[in-house]
Amino acid sequence: MQVSHSKEIANFHIVGINYKKTDAAIRGLYAINQAQYQQLLEHARTVQLDDLFVLSTCNRTEIYGFANTPGDLLNLLSRETNGDRVQLEELAYIKSGEEAIRHLYQVGTGLDSQILGDYEIVGQIRIAARFAKAHQCLGSFLERLVNSVLQVSKLIKTETGLSKGTVSVAFATVRLLERRCPDIRDKKIVLVGVGKIGRNTCKNMIEYLGVKEVTLINRTLQVAADFADQHGLRYAPYENMVAEMQAADVVLVASNAPEPTVLASHFHQSSPKLIVDLSIPFNVESAVGDLEHVSLINVDELSKVQDETLQNRLGEVPKALSIIEEHMAEFLYWYKMRKHAVVLKAVKDKLQEIHTREIQQQKNGSGYKVEDMEQVSSRIIQKMINLMAGKVRKETDKSDLYIAMINDIFETGVKQD
């Protein structure tokens, strides 16, 4: 069994891969589905890692938590995914301490997103942390940090223009179709996968491009039927997918299968078409892109679609960074004072013990009322604690030293991490 780790900030790490260094195919190897996430958390508890969570999206997989070394988190991640441990270590970025904390703030506010200011990540962080908490793997430190990140994200959204304008993978798809298919309204479109990304892309096509000729295909037919009824679209059973794709001009794939379901063999005798793979891991076989009559585009290429909105957002980055630094400083202050509060509480208990013992000794042979003596001494105890706490808060650079001395003087028995 792993030795228990310290909850010092220096032992807080983040290990991850994202779009900056790895393509979608590599990221797909380390993507975590819900079943894998649960297994990872269950194993984490057996090796005494109990304050962590995993963020897995189409653009990144990251694990945040306390551990003796970042290698402990690398082991967890590689153990439950389809990727190789050695490759993960070569490709992963590792941040520790305040750098790791700052990274989560930047991820949660869209500053580290593939599309600057992408606000969708906020919900993904909330869900990931909630899942970890439900499985007893989110401690007070991480829960407070995540809540702070979510609050800061909301603040930046309302007080800056970082997330203003419509820029997302779904919208980038629309801009791409607008350029590649000027006559898109006359094209026959098939959407495979009616999950969140598929629905958002379809809504954007209807709103911005005015398309109406869209056929929805989903493994669960009722999901496709319900969305089709809401928007006046056509739907077809999953068993008809190949025939529907062969007859289409544009195929959008937003399914969530663990391996490719759209194959090159499906298009050997088909008409020319554009295929856009919005899935992570890829759900369109790479060999499809080798067919002369087929153009294949994936999410990494979509990220290159530029919009004037992005330029406007860049000007808001300094404001967002300033807000992050302010609230991160508040979080770190909370963490430091929380550690010190444990010692100050122990000191107060120790003084109370001394007070009680002395009062008992003075009960006999004293002309003072015991009740009066207790009130006076209790006030003195509280004043002493307030003086100590005030000094610790004022002298932040020396606070750890002061607390260590107080702890030693009063022999409270509180272990300092």
C-alpha positions in Angstrom: 0.0 0.0 0.0 1.2 3.5 -0.8 2.5 5.7 2.0 0.1 8.4 2.9 0.9 11.7 1.2 1.1 15.2 2.6 -1.6 17.7 1.8 1.0 20.5 1.4 0.3 22.5 -1.8 3.7 21.3 -3.1 2.2 17.8 -3.3 -0.8 19.0 -5.4 -0.2 18.0 -9.1 -1.8 18.0 -12.5 -0.8 15.6 -15.2 -2.4 15.9 -18.6 -2.3 16.0 -22.4 -4.2 18.4 -24.6 -4.6 19.7 -28.1 -1.4 21.8 -27.9 1.0 18.8 -28.1 -1.1 15.8 -29.2 -3.5 15.2 -32.1 -7.1 13.9 -31.6 -6.0 10.3 -32.3 -3.5 10.3 -29.5 -5.9 12.1 -27.1 -8.5 9.4 -27.9 -6.2 6.8 -26.4 -6.2 8.6 -23.1 -9.9 9.6 -23.1 -11.8 8.5 -20.0 -15.4 7.3 -20.2 -17.6 7.1 -17.1 -16.9 3.4 -16.4 -13.2 4.0 -16.6 -13.5 7.0 -14.4 -15.3 5.0 -11.7 -12.6 2.2 -11.9 -9.8 4.8 -11.6 -11.4 6.4 -8.5 -11.9 3.0 -6.9 -8.3 2.1 -7.5 -7.1 5.5 -6.3 -8.7 4.9 -2.9 -6.9 1.5 -2.5 -3.5 3.3 -2.9 -4.6 6.1 -0.5 -5.2 8.8 -3.2 -8.4 10.4 -2.1 -8.4 14.0 -3.2 -8.4 14.0 -7.0 -10.6 14.3 -10.1 -10.2 13.7 -13.8 -11.2 16.1 -16.6 -11.6 14.3 -19.9 -12.9 16.2 -23.0 -12.3 16.1 -26.7 -9.4 18.5 -26.3 -7.8 17.2 -23.1 -7.5 14.6 -20.4 -6.1 15.8 -17.1 -5.9 14.4 -13.6 -5.7 16.8 -10.6 -4.8 15.7 -7.1 -2.6 15.2 -4.2 0.2 12.6 -4.4 3.7 12.0 -3.3 4.9 12.4 -7.0 3.2 13.2 -10.3 4.2 9.6 -11.3 1.4 8.3 -9.0 -1.2 10.2 -11.1 0.5 9.0 -14.4 0.1 5.5 -13.2 -3.6 6.0 -12.4 -4.3 7.5 -15.8 -2.4 5.0 -17.9 -3.9 2.1 -15.9 -7.5 2.8 -16.9 -7.0 4.1 -20.5 -5.9 2.5 -23.8 -2.7 4.5 -24.0 0.8 3.5 -23.1 2.4 4.6 -19.8 5.8 5.4 -21.4 4.1 7.4 -24.2 2.0 9.3 -21.7 5.0 10.3 -19.7 6.7 11.6 -22.9 3.7 13.6 -24.0 2.2 14.8 -20.7 2.7 18.1 -19.1 3.1 18.2 -15.4 2.5 21.1 -13.1 2.7 21.2 -9.3 1.8 23.5 -6.4 0.6 27.0 -7.3 1.3 26.4 -11.0 -1.2 23.5 -11.0 -3.8 25.6 -9.2 -3.3 28.5 -11.7 -3.7 26.0 -14.5 -7.1 24.9 -13.3 -8.2 28.5 -13.1 -7.1 29.1 -16.7 -8.7 25.9 -17.9 -12.0 26.7 -16.1 -12.2 30.2 -17.6 -11.5 29.2 -21.2 -8.0 30.7 -21.3 -6.5 27.3 -22.0 -9.2 26.1 -24.4 -8.6 25.2 -28.0 -11.0 27.9 -28.9 -10.3 30.9 -26.6 -13.1 31.6 -24.1 -14.9 28.4 -24.8 -17.4 28.3 -21.9 -18.5 24.7 -22.3 -15.5 23.5 -20.2 -17.2 24.9 -17.0 -20.0 22.4 -17.0 -17.5 19.6 -17.7 -15.4 20.5 -14.7 -18.5 20.7 -12.5 -19.6 17.2 -13.7 -16.1 15.7 -13.2 -15.7 17.1 -9.7 -19.2 16.0 -8.7 -18.5 12.4 -9.9 -15.3 12.3 -7.9 -17.1 13.6 -4.8 -19.9 11.0 -5.2 -17.1 8.3 -5.1 -15.4 9.8 -2.0 -12.4 11.1 -3.9 -12.9 14.9 -3.6 -11.5 16.4 -0.4 -12.1 19.8 1.1 -9.1 21.4 -0.7 -10.2 20.4 -4.2 -13.9 21.0 -3.6 -13.1 24.6 -2.4 -10.7 25.1 -5.4 -13.3 23.9 -7.9 -16.0 26.1 -6.4 -13.6 29.1 -6.6 -12.8 28.3 -10.2 -16.5 28.1 -11.1 -17.1 31.4 -9.4 -14.2 33.1 -11.2 -15.4 31.6 -14.5 -18.8 33.2 -14.0 -17.2 36.5 -12.9 -15.0 36.6 -16.0 -18.0 35.8 -18.3 -20.0 38.7 -16.9 -17.2 41.3 -16.4 -15.1 40.7 -19.5 -15.7 40.0 -23.2 -13.7 36.8 -23.1 -16.7 34.6 -23.9 -18.7 37.0 -26.0 -19.5 36.1 -29.6 -20.3 32.6 -30.9 -17.2 30.5 -31.2 -17.3 26.7 -30.6 -16.5 23.5 -32.4 -20.2 23.4 -33.5 -20.0 26.9 -34.8 -16.6 26.3 -36.5 -18.3 23.5 -38.4 -20.9 25.9 -39.6 -18.2 28.4 -40.8 -16.4 25.6 -42.5 -19.5 24.3 -44.3 -20.3 27.9 -45.3 -16.9 28.2 -47.1 -16.7 24.7 -48.5 -20.3 24.4 -49.6 -21.7 27.8 -50.7 -24.9 26.0 -51.9 -25.2 24.1 -48.6 -29.0 24.7 -48.5 -29.3 22.5 -51.6 -27.1 19.7 -50.2 -28.3 16.5 -48.6 -26.8 16.2 -45.1 -26.6 13.2 -42.7 -25.8 13.6 -39.0 -24.6 10.5 -37.3 -24.9 10.9 -33.5 -27.5 13.1 -31.8 -25.6 13.8 -28.6 -24.7 17.3 -27.3 -22.2 18.2 -30.0 -24.4 16.8 -32.8 -27.5 18.7 -31.6 -25.5 22.0 -31.2 -24.0 21.6 -34.7 -27.4 20.8 -36.2 -29.1 23.8 -34.5 -26.3 26.1 -35.7 -26.7 24.8 -39.3 -30.4 25.5 -39.2 -30.0 28.9 -37.6 -27.0 30.3 -39.6 -27.2 28.3 -42.8 -30.9 27.8 -43.2 -30.5 24.1 -44.0 -33.5 21.8 -43.9 -32.4 18.7 -45.7 -30.9 16.9 -42.7 -31.3 13.2 -41.8 -30.6 12.2 -38.2 -29.1 8.8 -37.3 -28.6 7.6 -33.8 -28.1 4.2 -32.1 -31.2 4.9 -30.0 -33.8 5.7 -32.5 -36.1 7.5 -30.2 -33.4 10.2 -29.4 -33.2 10.9 -33.2 -37.0 10.9 -33.5 -37.5 13.3 -30.7 -34.9 15.8 -32.0 -36.2 15.5 -35.6 -39.8 16.2 -34.5 -38.7 19.3 -32.6 -36.9 20.8 -35.6 -38.8 19.4 -38.6 -36.0 17.1 -39.7 -35.9 13.5 -41.1 -34.5 10.6 -39.2 -33.6 7.0 -40.1 -32.7 3.8 -38.1 -29.1 3.1 -37.4 -29.3 0.0 -39.6 -29.7 2.3 -42.6 -26.6 4.4 -41.8 -24.4 3.2 -44.7 -27.1 3.7 -47.3 -28.0 7.1 -46.0 -24.4 8.2 -45.9 -23.8 7.0 -49.5 -26.7 9.1 -50.7 -25.6 12.2 -48.8 -23.5 15.2 -50.0 -22.3 16.0 -46.5 -21.8 13.6 -43.5 -21.3 14.9 -40.0 -20.2 12.3 -37.5 -20.7 13.2 -33.8 -21.1 9.7 -32.3 -19.4 8.5 -29.2 -18.1 5.1 -30.2 -14.8 3.8 -28.8 -13.6 3.0 -32.3 -14.4 4.0 -35.9 -17.8 3.1 -37.1 -17.7 5.0 -40.4 -15.3 3.0 -42.7 -13.7 3.5 -46.1 -15.5 0.5 -47.4 -18.8 2.4 -46.9 -17.8 4.8 -49.7 -16.0 2.9 -52.4 -18.9 3.2 -54.8 -20.4 6.4 -53.5 -20.8 9.9 -54.9 -18.3 12.7 -53.9 -18.9 14.0 -50.4 -17.5 16.0 -47.5 -17.2 14.2 -44.2 -16.6 16.0 -40.9 -15.6 13.9 -37.9 -16.5 15.7 -34.6 -15.8 12.7 -32.4 -13.1 12.0 -29.9 -11.7 9.4 -30.3 -12.2 9.5 -34.1 -15.3 7.7 -35.3 -14.3 7.9 -39.0 -11.6 5.5 -40.2 -8.5 7.4 -41.3 -8.5 5.5 -44.6 -11.7 7.4 -45.6 -9.4 10.4 -46.1 -7.4 8.5 -48.7 -10.4 8.2 -51.0 -10.1 10.6 -54.0 -13.8 11.5 -54.0 -14.1 12.1 -50.3 -12.8 15.1 -48.3 -12.3 14.3 -44.6 -12.0 16.9 -41.8 -11.6 16.3 -38.1 -11.8 18.4 -35.0 -8.2 19.4 -35.0 -8.6 21.0 -38.5 -11.8 22.7 -37.3 -9.8 24.4 -34.6 -8.0 26.3 -37.3 -11.2 28.0 -38.5 -10.6 31.6 -37.5 -13.2 34.2 -36.7 -13.0 37.9 -35.9 -14.6 37.1 -32.6 -11.3 35.4 -31.5 -9.4 38.6 -32.1 -11.8 40.5 -29.9 -11.4 38.0 -27.2 -7.6 38.2 -27.2 -8.0 41.8 -26.0 -9.9 40.6 -22.9 -7.2 38.1 -21.7 -5.3 40.6 -19.4 -8.5 41.4 -17.6 -9.3 37.7 -17.1 -5.8 37.0 -15.8 -6.1 39.8 -13.3 -9.3 38.4 -11.9 -7.8 35.0 -11.7 -4.7 36.2 -9.7 -7.0 38.1 -7.3 -9.2 35.1 -6.5 -6.3 32.7 -6.5 -4.6 34.8 -3.8 -7.8 34.6 -1.8 -7.9 30.8 -2.1 -4.3 30.4 -1.1 -5.0 32.7 1.9 -7.9 30.5 2.9 -5.7 27.4 2.6 -3.0 28.9 4.8 -5.4 30.2 7.5 -7.2 26.9 7.5 -4.0 25.1 8.4 -3.2 27.6 11.1 -6.7 27.4 12.5 -6.2 23.8 13.5 -3.2 24.8 15.7 -4.9 27.8 17.2 -7.9 25.7 18.1 -5.6 23.2 19.8 -3.9 26.0 21.7 -7.2 27.4 22.8 -8.2 23.9 24.1 -4.8 23.7 25.9 -5.4 27.1 27.6 -8.9 26.0 28.5 -7.5 22.9 30.1 -5.0 25.0 32.1 -7.8 27.4 33.0 -10.1 24.6 34.3 -7.3 23.1 36.4 -6.4 26.5 38.0 -10.1 27.3 38.7 -10.5 24.0 40.5 -7.4 24.7 42.6 -8.8 28.1 43.6 -12.2 27.0 44.6 -11.1 26.6 48.2 -9.5 29.4 50.1 -10.4 32.2 47.7 -12.5 35.1 48.3 -13.5 35.4 44.6 -16.6 33.9 43.1 -15.7 31.0 40.9 -18.2 32.3 38.2 -16.5 35.7 38.0 -13.1 34.0 37.8 -14.2 31.8 35.0 -15.6 34.7 33.0 -12.4 36.8 33.4 -10.1 33.9 32.5 -12.2 32.9 29.5 -12.0 36.4 28.1 -8.3 36.4 28.7 -8.0 33.1 26.7 -9.9 34.5 23.8 -7.9 37.7 23.8 -4.7 35.6 23.7 -6.0 33.6 20.7 -7.1 36.7 18.9 -3.6 38.3 19.4 -1.9 35.2 18.0 -4.3 34.9 15.1 -3.9 38.6 14.3 -0.1 38.4 14.3 -0.2 35.3 12.0 -2.5 37.1 9.5 -0.4 40.3 9.6 3.0 38.6 9.2 2.1 36.3 6.3 5.7 35.6 5.4 6.5 34.4 8.9 3.1 32.8 9.7 4.3 29.2 9.3 7.2 29.9 11.7 4.9 31.5 14.3 2.5 28.7 14.1 5.2 26.1 14.4 6.6 27.9 17.5 3.1 28.2 19.1 2.5 24.5 18.4 5.8 23.6 20.0 5.4 25.8 23.1 1.9 24.5 23.9 2.7 20.9 22.9 -0.7 20.5 21.2 0.1 17.3 19.4 -1.1 18.8 16.1 1.0 17.4 13.2 2.2 20.1 10.8 2.2 19.0 7.1 
